[in-house]
Structures are given as structure tokens and as C-alpha cells.
Amino acid sequence: MARSLNLHLKIWRQASANAKGNFQDVEAKDIPETASFLEMLDIVNQRLITKGEDPVAFDHDCREGICGSCSMVINGRPHGPEKATTTCQLHMRKYSDGDTIWIEPFRAQAFPVIKDLAVDRSAFDRIMRAGGFISIRTGAAQDANSLPISKEAADAAMDAAECIGCGACVAACKNASAMLFVSAKAGQLNSLPQGQPEKHRRVLGMVNAMDEAGFGNCTNQYECEAACPKDITASWIAKLNRDYAMATVHESIIAPVGKGGGGE
């Protein structure tokens, strides 16, 4: 028979980005251990609504660990205590009766709070618009083997493509760096032959957009890797740094020569 848990929640409440926030004490009684973390919040919200109180705002969508929406910090860790697990995949059986759980939003200047636990992560969208795409015309779907791709390249691209853009790497980093996200999204396309023509422009555009959004610098603490729910490794950051150096050289020396601007 499933247990029921009585929990003490400390939930960050903040009416808007400019409002002053604080932790609200909420008693969560008779929570089924079979409930997911988000289902637990659903139960809490229903009880708050019944009492005429404002429910807790939080982001969610697929609830299957795919969309990356469930961005919250649980007891000081993005997505909670389970490695390689999103908040929506975290279940209450991981907690004990009487536990105190602190719940707060991702903290980063580039992720301003919208309300309570919901933050604005549109900075990631701007980074993707700056280069996270292939713009060449591909026409109709090609036969699977019409463009040979090595297994190593395909595997690398698939590994990077697992990034769901949740922002846990930013929340875990003391500098609020987005390097793991950017390196995975750039690396996914740069690993494939279809991504090579725009590789330099892609890397420069995405890194510049990251800097403009206000994310901090990477200082190789590897907290991003530890917090990533999809196990994206920091080796992608090293690859991005190499690609950025090459792109900088190409844009400053090789590209101008190719245009006739540096041949005299």
C-alpha cells in the first residue's frame, strides 16, 4: 500500500519581476508517494484555490522530461536530488514523511522571474535565432543514405541533441553561464555535414547572443554537467571554444581575403 507524506514546503512567492519575493510556508499533507513532484504542486495549488488563496505559478508542459519547462530549484539543486532527472520526472517516493522542501525559481539575471517559480527563458530563444538552425534549402525529404554521415558524427550529433534547453546549467553555475546549452546546440549542427557551410557564422552568432543576453563566463567548475538532466558533458564546451577560436580567425583574416579586402 502506497504511503502518504506530510511535508513542509517553503515556496518562493513573487508577484512579478519587480516585486519583492519571499518564501511562503505551506503544509502539504497526505501527499501520495506515487505522485510526481509537479502533481504534488497541483494538489497544493488546488487546496490553495479552495481556501481562496493565489496558486503557485510554475512552468510545465509535457511532464515527460522532454520540453524542459519544469525549471525550478529544489533544496538548492536544479530539478532536485535525482541525477539525470527533470523536475517532472521526480517522484515523491524520494522524500520521507516530515521532510522540509525548499522550492525556488532558477536564479540568473538572464532569466528574470515572471511570477513565483516561473522565469522568462526567452534568452535561449534569442540564442537559437542567432544561429541554431541550417538555412540552406533542402527541398523534399532525401533518401536516408543519399548523404553519407559517419556513425561517429551521427552519434555525436544525437548526444548534443539531447539538450532540452531547460536552463539547469545556468541555474547551477555560480556565474550563470549558458556555455553548456550553447555548446550543445551549436555542436549538434556543427557535427553534421549539413551544418558545415554556416559553422563559423553559427558559432559567432550564438556566442555573441549569449553575451548580449547577460549570461556569465564559464570558469570550468562543471556544475552545469552535474545538474544537466540529460547528461550533456562539458566536453562540448571545449569544442565550442575551439570552434569559436577558429571562427574568429576565419572572420578576421580568411574571410576578408576571400572578399578581396586583404589581398593588397
C-alpha positions as CSV (number, residue, x, y, z in Angstrom):
1,M,0.0,0.0,0.0
2,A,1.4,3.4,-1.0
3,R,2.4,5.8,1.7
4,S,1.1,9.3,2.3
5,L,3.5,12.0,3.1
6,N,3.1,15.1,5.3
7,L,5.6,17.7,4.1
8,H,6.6,21.2,5.0
9,L,7.1,23.3,1.9
10,K,9.0,26.6,1.7
11,I,7.9,28.0,-1.7
12,W,9.3,31.2,-3.3
13,R,6.4,33.6,-3.9
14,Q,7.0,36.7,-6.1
15,A,4.2,38.6,-7.8
16,S,6.3,39.9,-10.7
17,A,9.9,40.5,-11.8
18,N,10.0,43.9,-10.0
19,A,8.2,42.8,-6.8
20,K,9.9,41.7,-3.7
21,G,9.8,38.0,-3.1
22,N,9.8,35.8,0.0
23,F,9.4,32.1,1.0
24,Q,5.9,31.1,2.0
25,D,5.4,28.2,4.4
26,V,2.9,25.7,3.1
27,E,1.9,22.5,4.7
28,A,1.4,19.7,2.2
29,K,-0.4,16.9,4.0
30,D,-1.5,13.5,2.7
31,I,0.6,13.6,-0.5
32,P,0.7,10.2,-2.2
33,E,4.2,8.9,-2.6
34,T,3.2,7.8,-6.1
35,A,2.7,11.5,-7.1
36,S,5.3,13.3,-9.2
37,F,6.7,16.5,-7.9
38,L,4.5,18.5,-10.2
39,E,1.5,16.5,-9.2
40,M,2.3,17.4,-5.6
41,L,2.3,21.1,-6.5
42,D,-1.0,20.5,-8.4
43,I,-2.5,19.1,-5.1
44,V,-1.1,22.1,-3.1
45,N,-2.5,24.6,-5.7
46,Q,-5.9,23.0,-5.6
47,R,-6.0,23.4,-1.8
48,L,-4.8,27.0,-2.0
49,I,-7.6,27.8,-4.5
50,T,-10.2,26.1,-2.3
51,K,-9.1,28.4,0.5
52,G,-9.3,31.4,-1.7
53,E,-5.6,31.9,-2.0
54,D,-3.4,32.5,-5.0
55,P,-2.0,29.3,-6.5
56,V,1.7,28.9,-7.0
57,A,2.8,29.8,-10.6
58,F,5.2,27.3,-12.2
59,D,6.1,26.2,-15.7
60,H,5.2,22.8,-17.1
61,D,4.2,21.3,-20.4
62,C,5.0,17.7,-21.5
63,R,5.6,16.3,-18.0
64,E,7.7,13.6,-19.7
65,G,11.2,15.0,-19.4
66,I,11.2,16.3,-23.0
67,C,10.2,20.0,-23.1
68,G,12.5,21.5,-20.4
69,S,9.8,23.7,-19.0
70,C,9.8,22.4,-15.4
71,S,12.6,24.8,-14.3
72,M,12.8,25.0,-10.5
73,V,15.4,24.6,-7.8
74,I,14.6,22.0,-5.1
75,N,16.6,22.1,-1.9
76,G,19.3,24.0,-3.7
77,R,19.6,21.8,-6.7
78,P,18.2,22.5,-10.2
79,H,15.5,19.8,-10.8
80,G,16.1,18.2,-7.4
81,P,18.2,15.5,-5.9
82,E,18.0,12.8,-8.7
83,K,20.8,12.8,-11.3
84,A,19.7,13.0,-14.9
85,T,16.1,13.6,-13.9
86,T,13.9,16.6,-14.7
87,T,11.5,18.0,-12.0
88,C,8.5,16.4,-13.7
89,Q,10.2,13.0,-13.5
90,L,10.9,13.4,-9.8
91,H,8.6,11.4,-7.6
92,M,7.6,12.0,-4.0
93,R,8.7,8.5,-3.0
94,K,12.2,10.0,-3.0
95,Y,11.2,12.0,0.1
96,S,10.3,11.0,3.7
97,D,7.4,11.9,5.9
98,G,8.1,15.2,7.7
99,D,10.7,16.5,5.2
100,T,11.1,20.2,4.6
101,I,11.4,21.0,0.9
102,W,12.7,24.4,-0.3
103,I,11.4,25.3,-3.8
104,E,12.5,28.4,-5.7
105,P,13.0,29.5,-9.3
106,F,16.1,29.4,-11.4
107,R,18.3,32.3,-10.4
108,A,20.0,34.2,-13.2
109,Q,20.0,37.8,-14.4
110,A,19.2,36.5,-17.9
111,F,16.2,34.5,-16.5
112,P,14.0,37.2,-14.8
113,V,11.2,35.9,-12.6
114,I,7.8,36.2,-14.2
115,K,5.9,35.0,-11.1
116,D,6.7,32.7,-8.2
117,L,8.6,29.8,-9.7
118,A,8.2,30.7,-13.4
119,V,11.0,32.5,-15.1
120,D,11.5,34.1,-18.6
121,R,13.9,31.9,-20.5
122,S,13.4,33.7,-23.9
123,A,17.1,34.5,-23.9
124,F,17.6,30.9,-25.0
125,D,15.2,31.6,-27.9
126,R,17.3,34.6,-29.0
127,I,20.5,32.5,-28.9
128,M,18.8,29.9,-31.1
129,R,17.6,32.6,-33.5
130,A,21.2,33.8,-33.8
131,G,22.5,30.5,-35.3
132,G,20.7,27.4,-34.1
133,F,19.5,26.4,-37.5
134,I,20.5,25.4,-41.0
135,S,19.3,27.9,-43.6
136,I,20.1,26.1,-46.8
137,R,17.2,24.9,-48.9
138,T,16.9,21.1,-48.6
139,G,13.8,20.6,-50.7
140,A,11.8,17.4,-50.2
141,A,13.0,14.7,-47.7
142,Q,16.0,12.9,-49.1
143,D,16.6,9.1,-49.1
144,A,18.3,8.1,-45.8
145,N,21.6,7.2,-47.4
146,S,21.8,10.0,-50.0
147,L,24.2,12.0,-47.8
148,P,26.6,9.6,-46.1
149,I,27.2,10.5,-42.4
150,S,29.7,8.6,-40.3
151,K,28.4,6.8,-37.2
152,E,30.8,8.9,-35.1
153,A,29.3,12.1,-36.4
154,A,25.7,10.9,-36.1
155,D,26.3,9.7,-32.5
156,A,27.9,13.0,-31.5
157,A,25.0,15.0,-33.0
158,M,22.5,12.8,-31.3
159,D,24.3,13.2,-27.9
160,A,24.2,17.0,-28.2
161,A,20.6,17.0,-29.5
162,E,19.5,15.5,-26.1
163,C,19.7,19.0,-24.6
164,I,16.2,20.1,-23.8
165,G,17.1,23.8,-23.1
166,C,15.8,23.7,-19.6
167,G,18.4,26.1,-18.2
168,A,19.5,23.9,-15.3
169,C,23.1,24.5,-16.4
170,V,22.6,28.2,-16.0
171,A,21.0,27.8,-12.6
172,A,23.7,25.6,-11.3
173,C,26.6,27.8,-12.4
174,K,27.9,30.4,-10.0
175,N,28.4,32.7,-13.0
176,A,25.0,31.9,-14.6
177,S,26.9,30.7,-17.7
178,A,25.0,29.3,-20.6
179,M,28.0,27.7,-22.3
180,L,26.7,24.1,-21.9
181,F,23.5,25.0,-23.6
182,V,25.1,27.0,-26.4
183,S,27.8,24.4,-27.0
184,A,25.3,21.5,-27.2
185,K,23.0,23.4,-29.6
186,A,25.9,24.6,-31.8
187,G,27.7,21.3,-31.6
188,Q,24.6,19.3,-32.7
189,L,24.6,21.1,-36.1
190,N,28.4,21.5,-36.4
191,S,28.9,17.7,-36.1
192,L,26.9,17.1,-39.3
193,P,28.0,17.8,-42.9
194,Q,24.8,19.9,-43.4
195,G,26.0,22.3,-40.7
196,Q,29.4,22.9,-42.1
197,P,28.7,25.8,-44.5
198,E,27.4,28.0,-41.7
199,K,29.6,26.7,-38.9
200,H,31.7,29.9,-38.3
201,R,28.7,32.2,-38.6
202,R,26.7,30.0,-36.3
203,V,29.3,29.9,-33.6
204,L,30.0,33.6,-33.6
205,G,26.3,34.5,-33.7
206,M,25.2,32.2,-30.9
207,V,28.1,33.2,-28.6
208,N,27.5,36.9,-29.2
209,A,23.8,36.4,-28.5
210,M,24.7,34.6,-25.3
211,D,26.9,37.5,-24.2
212,E,24.3,40.1,-25.1
213,A,21.7,38.3,-23.0
214,G,23.8,38.7,-19.9
215,F,24.9,35.2,-19.2
216,G,28.2,34.9,-17.2
217,N,31.5,33.3,-18.2
218,C,32.4,29.7,-17.9
219,T,35.1,29.0,-15.2
220,N,35.1,25.2,-15.6
221,Q,33.5,24.3,-12.3
222,Y,31.4,21.5,-14.0
223,E,28.3,22.3,-12.0
224,C,26.5,22.5,-15.3
225,E,27.4,19.0,-16.2
226,A,26.4,17.7,-12.8
227,A,23.0,19.4,-12.9
228,C,22.1,18.6,-16.5
229,P,19.0,16.2,-16.6
230,K,20.2,14.8,-20.0
231,D,23.9,14.2,-19.1
232,I,25.3,16.7,-21.6
233,T,29.0,16.7,-20.9
234,A,31.3,19.7,-20.6
235,S,33.4,18.3,-23.4
236,W,31.0,20.2,-25.7
237,I,32.2,23.5,-24.1
238,A,35.8,22.7,-25.0
239,K,34.7,22.0,-28.6
240,L,32.8,25.3,-28.7
241,N,35.8,27.2,-27.5
242,R,37.9,25.6,-30.3
243,D,35.3,26.4,-32.9
244,Y,35.0,30.0,-31.6
245,A,38.7,30.5,-31.9
246,M,38.7,29.1,-35.5
247,A,35.6,31.2,-36.4
248,T,37.3,34.4,-35.1
249,V,40.4,33.7,-37.2
250,H,38.3,33.0,-40.2
251,E,36.2,36.1,-39.9
252,S,39.1,38.4,-39.2
253,I,41.7,37.1,-41.7
254,I,40.5,34.5,-44.2
255,A,37.0,35.9,-45.0
256,P,38.3,39.4,-45.8
257,V,41.0,38.0,-48.1
258,G,38.4,35.9,-49.8
259,K,36.3,39.0,-50.5
260,G,39.3,40.8,-51.9
261,G,39.7,43.1,-48.9
262,G,43.0,41.9,-47.7
263,G,44.9,40.8,-50.8
264,E,46.9,44.0,-51.4
